[in-house]
């Protein structure tokens, strides 16, 4: 009986452990799919130009995949996936803390990426990277562990 209980306990713990990663691939794709359903016709047209008719969900996880890139090209972008802030007691303090952020992070990069997409001088390749990261970061934004206390 002890053996059965031990095995069952291990099985349950493994199930809980693996379920904790459920947001990753599926969650980012769901966020992208929902966003795509709420785009204006014009936005869909522009995104279609950038992605050559591929769905936004297809690209939603790419920024997590390139975090392990050994060339170092995407290493500076690792910090974009989260923001660390000190604890606050009010929403106003929270907003003030975010506005004081200097280093690139989840909250500072969303407006930067949005501006790159709007800028006519941004190359097609850079627009694609900006859109991919913007899609991904919007998924990261709603994950509790991506906005943390330091």
N, C-alpha and C positions, 0 to 999 in steps of 0.2 A: 504494500500500500504506500509506504514511504517513497518507493521508487516511482510509482505512478504520480504521486503528488509532486515530486521533484521534477519529473519530466513535464508535467502539466504547467508547473510554475515557470519553467524555462521557456516553454512554448508561448505562454502568455506574455512573458517579458519580451521575447523576440518579436511577437506581434505588435506590441505597443511601440517598441523601438523602431521597427520598419514603418509603422503608421505615422510616426512623427515626421517622416520625410515626404509625406503625401503631397504637400503643397508644391514642392519644387517643380517638376516638369508639368504636371497636370494643372496646378494652380496658375502658373504663368500663362499657359495656353488658354485657360478659361478666361482670365482677365483680358487677354488679347482678343479672344472671340467675342466677348461681351462688348468690348470697346468698338470692335469692327461693326457690330450691328447697330451702333448708335452714331456712326459717322454720317456727315452730310454727303450728298452725291459728289460735291466738289472735292471733299477730303478723300473719299474713296478713289476718285479719279487720280489725284496726286499721289496717293500711296501706291496705287496700281502702277504708276510710272516708275516709282522707286523700286518696287519689289517685283516688277515684271509679272504681275497678276498672281503672285503667291500670297497666301493668307498671312495675316499678321501673326497668327498663332505659330506658324512655321518658324518664325524668327525669335519668338518670345524667350527662348532659353539660351540662345547663342551667347549672350554675355557671361553666363555662368560657365559655359563650355570653354571659353577663351581665357578664363582666369588661370587655367593651368598652362597657358601658352609659354613655351620656354624661350621664345625670342625676345620677350620683354616688351613687345609692342603694346600689349593691353594691360600690363602690370599697373600703370598709374590709374587705370580705370577701376581697379578692385575696390578702392575706397568709395566709389560712387554708389555702391550697393547698400550702404547703410549711413546712419548719422548717429553720433554719440553726443548726448547732451546731458547737462547736469540736471538733477531733480528740481522741479519747480512746484510752486503751490497754486499758481493761477495760470489760466490760458494766456494772459498777457505776458507773463514771465516766459512761458514756453515760446511764444512768437518772438519775443525780444532775444531769447537765447538762439533761436534759429537764425535771426537776422544778423547776429554777431559772428556766425560761423565764417571762418576765413578759408579753410582748406576745402578742396572739392569733396563733396559728399552727396548723398541722396537728394537733399533739399536744394543744394546750390546748383546741381547739374541739370535738373529738370528745366529751369528757365533758360539755361545756356543751350541745351539741346534744342529746345523749342525755337530759340532765336536763330540757330544754325539752319533749321529747316525752312524758316521764313526768308532767310537771306539769299538773294539771287546770286550772290558771288560764291556761295558754297558749292563745291563740286558735287557731281552726282554720287561719287563714291563716299564722300563725307556725309552727304545727306542720308545715304543708306545706313551708315554706321550710327548717325545721330538718331534716326528713327528706330533702329533696332534697340539702342540703349534706352530711348524714351519709353518704348513699349515695355521693356523689361523692368525699368525702374518704377514704372507705375504699378507693376505687380509687387515689387519689393516694398513699395510705400505702405501697402496695407498689411504687411507682415510684422507682427509685434517684435520679433527679434532683430529687425532691421532698424529700429529706432530704439536706442538703448541709452542707459545711463553710464557715465564713466566715473 
